[in-house]
Amino acid sequence: MTKINKKKNKPNRSWIPTVLIIALILVIASVILILKNSSDSTRIQADKLPETKFDRSLEEKRPIFVFFHSTNCQLCIEMIHNVDKVYPEFKDSVVIVDVNVYDESNKQILLRFNIHSIPTLVFIDRNGDGKLSIGVMSPNQLRDQLLLLAGE
């Protein structure tokens, strides 16, 4: 009896390490992109915060009108209409920082200005000196205050 030596044909799998390396590189690249986009998104959101806008404008020595209000207080709604009516005349000369007091992301600027009543209007000149007004201003009163800021 003769022994027949049968070799089993094993499939060639030499490509597996290469595919695993490529897959690992793709996973690492994806993680890096996700983390980068996440940090960019956080920075963009921070740039939209009223406090960031206020600080940047203060550093640039620009006149600033800070408007603290809510969207459900009757006096605030009246003041919003007055601001909408007057502010466009000053959009190139005075920065407006619009702060909704019920937006949780504005908590720090509320603490910073110690806001307890709304509407509250703060007018800050190029030197960083401010004037505070609580309550509704007529369109003419608001225009006068913005003219003072813009005309310095």
Kinemage of the C-alpha trace (Angstrom):
@kinemage 1
@onewidth
@group {chain A} dominant
@subgroup {mainchain}
@vectorlist {calphas} color= white
{ca met a 1} P 0.000 0.000 0.000
{ca thr a 2} L 1.291 3.325 -1.035
{ca lys a 3} L 0.787 6.387 1.011
{ca ile a 4} L -0.423 9.261 -0.937
{ca asn a 5} L 0.629 12.520 0.506
{ca lys a 6} L -2.304 14.841 0.107
{ca lys a 7} L -1.649 18.498 0.681
{ca lys a 8} L -4.589 20.624 1.377
{ca asn a 9} L -4.681 23.755 -0.694
{ca lys a 10} L -4.875 26.618 1.729
{ca pro a 11} L -6.157 29.896 0.352
{ca asn a 12} L -3.561 32.631 0.000
{ca arg a 13} L -4.309 35.198 2.697
{ca ser a 14} L -1.226 37.353 2.495
{ca trp a 15} L -3.396 40.390 1.667
{ca ile a 16} L -5.092 40.412 5.092
{ca pro a 17} L -2.376 42.388 6.965
{ca thr a 18} L -2.401 45.044 4.225
{ca val a 19} L -6.181 45.443 4.409
{ca leu a 20} L -6.057 45.661 8.214
{ca ile a 21} L -3.392 48.389 8.065
{ca ile a 22} L -5.429 50.391 5.535
{ca ala a 23} L -8.577 50.010 7.652
{ca leu a 24} L -6.706 51.155 10.758
{ca ile a 25} L -5.376 54.226 8.917
{ca leu a 26} L -8.910 55.092 7.758
{ca val a 27} L -10.283 54.765 11.300
{ca ile a 28} L -7.542 56.997 12.727
{ca ala a 29} L -8.094 59.607 9.995
{ca ser a 30} L -11.837 59.573 10.664
{ca val a 31} L -11.327 60.071 14.398
{ca ile a 32} L -8.966 62.986 13.756
{ca leu a 33} L -11.476 64.639 11.403
{ca ile a 34} L -14.330 64.186 13.868
{ca leu a 35} L -12.296 65.698 16.709
{ca lys a 36} L -11.153 68.615 14.526
{ca asn a 37} L -14.700 69.397 13.375
{ca ser a 38} L -15.933 69.151 16.942
{ca ser a 39} L -13.417 71.722 18.187
{ca asp a 40} L -14.156 74.018 15.201
{ca ser a 41} L -17.868 73.795 15.967
{ca thr a 42} L -17.280 74.672 19.628
{ca arg a 43} L -15.173 77.682 18.631
{ca ile a 44} L -17.818 78.861 16.141
{ca gln a 45} L -20.528 78.559 18.789
{ca ala a 46} L -18.400 80.501 21.284
{ca asp a 47} L -17.896 83.259 18.707
{ca lys a 48} L -21.665 83.670 18.507
{ca leu a 49} L -22.075 84.252 22.236
{ca pro a 50} L -22.974 87.826 23.211
{ca glu a 51} L -20.209 87.862 25.807
{ca thr a 52} L -17.596 87.000 23.161
{ca lys a 53} L -18.955 89.710 20.859
{ca phe a 54} L -18.893 92.186 23.751
{ca asp a 55} L -15.300 91.358 24.731
{ca arg a 56} L -14.073 91.536 21.139
{ca ser a 57} L -15.783 94.917 20.591
{ca leu a 58} L -14.376 96.242 23.872
{ca glu a 59} L -10.846 95.180 22.844
{ca glu a 60} L -11.335 96.918 19.495
{ca lys a 61} L -12.452 100.072 21.354
{ca arg a 62} L -15.746 100.198 19.498
{ca pro a 63} L -18.886 101.782 20.987
{ca ile a 64} L -21.248 99.095 22.249
{ca phe a 65} L -24.979 98.980 22.922
{ca val a 66} L -25.811 95.977 25.146
{ca phe a 67} L -29.515 95.126 25.151
{ca phe a 68} L -30.733 92.750 27.889
{ca his a 69} L -34.280 91.506 27.345
{ca ser a 70} L -36.598 88.540 27.007
{ca thr a 71} L -39.050 87.720 24.276
{ca asn a 72} L -42.059 87.373 26.549
{ca cys a 73} L -41.968 90.548 28.679
{ca gln a 74} L -44.269 93.288 27.364
{ca leu a 75} L -41.824 96.120 28.091
{ca cys a 76} L -39.057 94.132 26.415
{ca ile a 77} L -41.193 93.557 23.333
{ca glu a 78} L -41.872 97.288 23.144
{ca met a 79} L -38.147 98.000 23.467
{ca ile a 80} L -37.318 95.368 20.813
{ca his a 81} L -39.586 97.268 18.395
{ca asn a 82} L -37.848 100.548 19.262
{ca val a 83} L -34.414 98.991 18.759
{ca asp a 84} L -35.512 97.483 15.441
{ca lys a 85} L -36.741 100.908 14.373
{ca val a 86} L -33.653 102.932 15.398
{ca tyr a 87} L -30.580 100.679 15.446
{ca pro a 88} L -30.243 100.141 11.660
{ca glu a 89} L -29.142 103.799 11.397
{ca phe a 90} L -26.157 102.966 13.636
{ca lys a 91} L -25.233 99.438 12.536
{ca asp a 92} L -21.950 100.634 11.008
{ca ser a 93} L -20.876 102.778 13.956
{ca val a 94} L -22.178 101.055 17.117
{ca val a 95} L -21.998 97.339 17.923
{ca ile a 96} L -25.174 95.846 19.352
{ca val a 97} L -24.891 92.961 21.778
{ca asp a 98} L -28.327 91.377 21.973
{ca val a 99} L -28.773 89.325 25.155
{ca asn a 100} L -31.863 87.193 25.738
{ca val a 101} L -31.863 86.722 29.510
{ca tyr a 102} L -33.585 83.328 29.272
{ca asp a 103} L -30.937 81.821 27.018
{ca glu a 104} L -28.830 79.615 29.299
{ca ser a 105} L -25.685 80.319 27.241
{ca asn a 106} L -25.902 83.992 28.338
{ca lys a 107} L -25.634 83.217 32.049
{ca gln a 108} L -22.062 84.542 32.387
{ca ile a 109} L -22.771 87.940 30.830
{ca leu a 110} L -25.853 88.326 33.061
{ca leu a 111} L -23.707 87.690 36.128
{ca arg a 112} L -20.990 89.971 34.813
{ca phe a 113} L -23.414 92.892 34.414
{ca asn a 114} L -25.426 91.954 37.527
{ca ile a 115} L -28.727 92.101 35.615
{ca his a 116} L -31.877 91.884 37.751
{ca ser a 117} L -34.400 93.879 35.698
{ca ile a 118} L -35.371 93.914 32.055
{ca pro a 119} L -35.257 95.578 29.676
{ca thr a 120} L -31.815 96.885 30.597
{ca leu a 121} L -29.758 98.906 28.138
{ca val a 122} L -26.049 99.539 28.561
{ca phe a 123} L -24.199 102.087 26.419
{ca ile a 124} L -20.411 101.733 26.464
{ca asp a 125} L -18.163 104.263 24.749
{ca arg a 126} L -14.806 103.645 23.081
{ca asn a 127} L -13.003 104.169 26.402
{ca gly a 128} L -15.032 101.432 28.097
{ca asp a 129} L -17.113 103.872 30.165
{ca gly a 130} L -20.738 102.899 30.435
{ca lys a 131} L -24.187 104.236 31.093
{ca leu a 132} L -27.030 101.986 32.249
{ca ser a 133} L -30.736 102.481 31.597
{ca ile a 134} L -33.501 100.242 32.924
{ca gly a 135} L -36.914 100.218 31.281
{ca val a 136} L -38.270 101.337 27.942
{ca met a 137} L -36.677 104.182 26.011
{ca ser a 138} L -38.598 105.979 23.305
{ca pro a 139} L -37.139 105.731 19.808
{ca asn a 140} L -35.930 109.345 20.106
{ca gln a 141} L -34.241 108.727 23.469
{ca leu a 142} L -32.540 105.620 22.060
{ca arg a 143} L -31.436 107.536 18.956
{ca asp a 144} L -29.943 110.277 21.150
{ca gln a 145} L -27.945 107.748 23.187
{ca leu a 146} L -26.685 105.985 20.066
{ca leu a 147} L -25.760 109.327 18.489
{ca leu a 148} L -23.645 110.106 21.565
{ca leu a 149} L -21.855 106.765 21.218
{ca ala a 150} L -21.374 106.998 17.459
{ca gly a 151} L -20.271 110.617 17.491
{ca glu a 152} L -17.297 110.275 19.815
